[in-house]
Amino acid sequence: METDQGTREEAAVKDQAMAWVMRLTSGKATQEDAIALRRWREQSELHRRTFAEAKLLWEALGPAAKEIARRGPVADVAGRYAAQHLGRRAFIGGALAASAGAAAYLGTRPPFGLWPSIDELRADYRTGTGEQRQVVVAGDVSLLLNTRTSVDIGTGSSGKRGIDLISGEAAITANASAADPVTVLAADGRVSASVARFIIRRDEATVRVTSLDGAVEVARHDRSATVPPGHQITYDRSGLGPVSPIDVAAATAWQHGVLIFRHETLAHVIAEVNRYRPGRIVLLDAGLGARDVVASFHLDRIDEVVAHIEQAFGARATVLPGGVVLLG
């Protein structure tokens, strides 16, 4: 789907942003790198914002991270990217000050999601990294909150029950009447169901709804769709996507303490694993990230993933403070 492609693109931009910060702090940065960085940042707001977050993360890790960047070959990743994709020109004016507004993100957008945002901390219910929690809203509605999930629960001015998914993922079981369905707000969309089991996941502006049992209604602005059991729909700022079949076993595996991947790219696998472990795994090799993965990982042994990737793909892991691992 187009939205899945967008998620992969965002993950790639995050890796490139981290590579740029490492390059700039390695002591090997050139004028050509500076102009290439400026052009890279100008590609989109996503590029600018992600670079600011990467810089905040790198500064938080302190001298130990910078020392590894200076002595390790991973510092050349951004330089290679610039040479291959952005051309070579000599102009440094203002380029290294590209992240001057980075601190503005600190309160509302923690760098690379390493700690909860203010909205997440204020939520009625919240789970930490690797935590799951059962919440009973009423006798006919219950939620299983997955890792790093924040929700508000209450009633609106109309008296209708409502759930606001601020971030993360929840499995919802509803046994309500048709006159009083369960309603979940997520980003700029609305999900409602009477008698159903479904999973809803929000990654910033992207929301994915999977029906496990019963019909689920999904509406965004003036468009709506019905999602039958065994199907999924995704929406984001670009609109409401198509309803498509889903691998239910893989989609629900987290509820049983397992992550299942069936022919997914390594970049996608790492993005998922990052939701369940403290710190962050940063992929610095786009070619490595494109490799195909068929695997399952137990959530109570999630740190074994790094060793598995090293053995299976010949990758090299560099461990930094704060649970950050650079893979190249």
Secondary structure, DSSP 4 states (H G I P E B T S, - for coil): -HHHHHHHHHHHHHHHHHHHHHHHTTT---HHHHHHHHHHHTT-HHHHHHHHHHHHHHHHH-HHHHHHHHHSGGGGHHHHHHHHHT------TTGGGTTTTGGGGTTTS-GGG-S--HHHHTSSEE--TT--EEEEEETTEEEEE-TT-EEEEEE-TTS-EEEEEEEEEEEEEEE--TTS-EEEEETTEEEEESEEEEEEEEETTEEEEEEEES-EEEEETTEEEEE-TTEEEEEETTEE---EE--HHHHHGGGGTEEEEEEEEHHHHHHHHTTTSSSEEEE--HHHHTSEEEEEEEGGGTTHHHHHHHHHH---EEE-GGGEEEE-
